[in-house]
């Protein structure tokens, strides 16, 4: 179980998805800002464009919310990206941004079509306290893992 203040921090963090630049089905799409328990028309449209009914917003940075140096976090994110590619999963870059606490934005990915149990296992593997998962209703939910 995580500290109630830490959970509250996760709940007000904005989870920003940066559609890929260039050509393709997400070219020219504005960033999507996901908020916990708030339905997102933009996320629903993204799901529809990619033919999925769920997604997971996840990071490998700062295991169990213990700050690591930038280089260590970069290596962890690269390992997560390599694993997602190895599994042939589609994902978009993003970052978690708290509006006011001074914690640096955390590089993350929105993984398209990743089922809840698989998302939980991936989050646990990368030592995360929580992930953000959305189903067919496109409502991002905080899923506490510890």
N, C-alpha and C positions, 0 to 999 in steps of 0.2 A: 504494500500500500504506500502511495506517495503522500508527501506532506500536503495538507490542504491548501497552503499558500502557493505551492508549486503547481498544483492542479488548477488553481484559479489563474495563475500566470498562463498556463497552456490554453485555458478557455478564452482569454482575451487576445491572445496572439493572432495575428493575421497570417494566413498561409497563402502565399502568393505564387501563382503558377505563371511561368513565362513561356507562352507559346513559342515554338521554334521560328526563327527568322528564315527568310528565303522563300522557296517555293514549297508547295505542299498544302495539305488541307488545313493547316493551322497558320499559314502565312497571313500576316496582316491582322491577326486576331489580337485584341488588347489583352494585357495581363488579367488574370482572373484572381480576385481576392476572395478566399474562402474564410468564413467565420463559423465557429462551432455552433451547431444547432440552428443555423440559418440557411434555408433553402437557397440554392444558387441556380438561377436560370442558365448562367454561363457554363457551369459545370454540367448541367443536364444536356446542353447543346454539344459540349465537348464529348460527353459519353456517346451521344447520338452520332456525331461525326465519325467516331472511331468504332461504332458498333459494339459498345460494351454497356454493362448496366451497373458497374461499380468502379471505384478507384481508391487508391491508398496514397496519402501524402506521408512521406517517410524521409528520415535523415539517418546517416550513420555518425554524424558529428556528436561530440560532447557526450560520451556514453554515461547513462544515468545522470545526466545534467551536470556532470563534472567538466568544467572547461578544459579543453585541450588547446595546444598551440595550433596555429593556422596550418602548418605543414602536416601535423598528425591528422587533423580533420580532413585535409585534402586527400591524404592517402586512404582514409576510411571511406570517403565519398567515392573515390575512384574504385575501390574494391566493391562497393555497393553497385555502382554503375556496371562494372564488369559482370557481376552476378546477374543483374537484370538482363543484360545482353545475352549472357550464356543461357538464360531461361527463355530467350526470345520474347521478352516482355517489352511493350511500348511504354515509354516514359518521357515526361517533359521536365525540364529544370524548374526549380522554384526555390523559395526560401521562406523560412518562418521569421516574422518580424513582430516583435512586441512593440506596441505603440509608444511606450514611455519608460521602460525600466533600464534602458542603457545596455541590455544584452545585445551583442552584435547579431545581425541577421545570420541565420543558420542555413547554409546551402542544403537543399532538399530535392526530392523528386516526387512528382505525381505519377504513380504507376497505374496505367489504365487496365481495367479488367482483372485486377488482383482480388481474389475472393478473400473474405474476412479472415478465415482461419490461416490461410497462407500469409496474409498480411501480418497477422499477430506473430506467427513464427519468424518471419523476416525481421520484424521489430525486435523480438527477443534476441535473435542471433546477433543483431548489431547493438545490443545492450541499451535499448531505449526504454524509457519509463512509459511511453505512450506513443501511439500513432494516431493519425486522423484518417478515418475511413468513411466513404459515402457509398450508399447503395443506389438502387433505382430511383429513389426519391430525391437524389442529389442534395441531401442534407448532410454536411460534414459532421461526424460524431467523433468525440474524443474517446479513444479506446485505451484505457489504462492497462498496462501489461504487468505491472509489478504489484 
